[in-house]
């Protein structure tokens, strides 16, 4: 189906969750994780004003540059790595077929 992509989410316990995600609903990875009942809070509602949807992109997909707001939030997050992104800033689209993300730990 053209409006679906395959994504894999690795939860904080290391368990792998494979899903088909819609690309025609203007969803981001934070919203999708919440929709499939994975523990991503998204306290700010997807405005890049918190880091509660911090995740690691495990594949080589080309994502949009980080906004200044996203960079600022990641500067305040725990366990930031080179592949850290806020899930609310990863918009689901057909170019993300096969995306793999790993949920970041929530705190120290």
Secondary structure as UniProt FT lines:
FT   TURN            2..3
FT   STRAND          4..10
FT   TURN            12..13
FT   STRAND          16..22
FT   HELIX           29..35
FT   TURN            36..37
FT   TURN            43..44
FT   TURN            52..53
FT   STRAND          54..57
FT   HELIX           68..76
FT   TURN            82..83
FT   STRAND          84..86
FT   HELIX           87..89
FT   HELIX           94..96
FT   TURN            97..98
FT   STRAND          99..103
//
